Amino acid sequence: MFGGGGGMNPRKMEQMMSQMGIDLTDIDAEEVIIRTADEELVFHDAEVQRMDAQGQQTYQIVGDPDTRPRGEESEAIEGESESESDAGGSEFSDEDVEIVARRAEVPEERAREVLEETGDLAAAVQKLEVE
């Protein structure tokens, strides 16, 4: 249907999109989580692009997600919250804490506190960046 050559020149495509008011931005994402009613899709080191067009933002995620049920994690977190706070433990791995600390440029102790408070990596980074 289309002539050979394997597709359009990327530079020409970029020019056409710019003329139509479409802006593409690569996002350096470390992790993307999509939550549904039943499960979570967790993308590690995914390629993420944001497209801004006509006042709308659209995100494209490329990668292989790990899938985990939502019910089990929610129950585990609720069950651990009281006992772990007594023991001084955390529901977040050292890797999670390190990611937040590195992204927000804060000590790991502060990153862990805010992670415990917010319950979410992205929310913790966002809160720390505003402080």
N, C-alpha and C positions, 0 to 999 in steps of 0.2 A: 504494500500500500504506500509506504513512504520510500523515497529513494535511498539507496545504500549509503554507507558512510558511518553508520552506527549512531546517528542522532545529531542534534544541533550542537554547534560550538558553544561551550559553556559561557564564554564571554558575550556572545550574541544573545544568549538566553538571559544573562544578567542585565544587559541593556534593555531588552524587551520588558522584563519584569519591572525595572526601574521606571520606564516610560508609563507603565500601567499603574504606578504607585504602589508596587509590591516590594517590600523590604525583607530580605532574609538575614537572620542572625544566627550564627552557631553559638550554642550554649555549652560551656564546659561543665557538664553535669557529672557528678560522681555516682549519683543514685537517683532513680525515678521510681516512685511507688504509685501504682494505680489501685485504689480500693474500690471493690464492688461490695454488694451486700454479703456475698459468700466467701470471697477470697481477696488476696492481695497479689498483684503482679509486681515483682521487684526486679528492676533493671539495674544491673551494676555496670558501670563504665559504658553507658549507652551513648549513642550519638544522638544529640538533640538539636533541632533547629526550630526557631520561632519565625513565623511568617506574619508580617503586619500588612494587612490589605483592607482598605475601606473601613478603617477603625476597628477591625477585628484582629485578634491574635489567634493564630493557629499553631499548635506544636506538633512536630513530627518526631517520633522516637524510633530509633533503629537499634535493635539488640535482641538478645534472647533472655526473656524474664524467668526468674524463679517464681514458682507459684506456691503460696501457702494459704491455708484456710484462715478466715478471719475469726471465726468463733473460738478456735483453740487459743489463738494469741490473746484475744480479749480476756478470756477466762484466766489464762496464765498470768497476765498482767494484774488483773484484779486480785487474784489469789496471792500474788507475790508482794503487792504493794505494802501491805501491813507487816508481813513477816520480814521482808527485806529491809524496810526502813528501820526495824528494830536491830537487824544484824548489820546495818550500815552497807548493805549490798546495793546492786543497781540492776535494773532491767535492761540496761544498755551495755553493749560490749565495749571493750577498750578501744576497738576499731571505730565504733560509732563516736565515742568521745573524742578520739584523735581527729576524726574528720571534722567535727564541729569546731574543735579548738583551732585547727589549721585554717579552716575557711574564715572563721571570725577573728583569727589572730588574738586568741585569749589563752590563758593557762588551762590545762586540762581539768583542774578542779572546778573552775568557773564554768567550763563547758558542760561538765557532768551535772552541776547544780541546775543550770538552765534546761538541760535535757530532761531532768527529772520533773522540773516545773512544767514544761510545755508538752512533754510526751512525744515529741516529733523532731527529727533532725533538722528539717527545713525551717520549722518555726523557731527552733533554738538558734540557728545561724542568723535568721532574720532579726530576732530579738537582740542578740548580741551585737549585731552590726549597727543597730539603732542607738545602743547605749553610748 
